[in-house]
């Protein structure tokens, strides 16, 4: 349920952008992180998944391959979150946090 706890509860059509496509499964935003879907840009420059996926880089680089890094991924169709790795030539969101 970690993904749902991160996701803002808005759905496209009922709120202004940025918004999640329906269904926004399990969204509670109980973490108050207010995650909204920004999608990503692939290695050839095509953008996709704008209202369905939150993808944000981690600062953790894959030690087995310096060309890839980990990222946080949350979909509109699930309440889970994943931390897979991807080639660093993909474009994803970066979340800035003030100390």
Helices and strands as residue ranges (DSSP letters): H 2-6, E 40-41, E 47-48, E 53-61, E 68-75, E 81-82, E 85-87
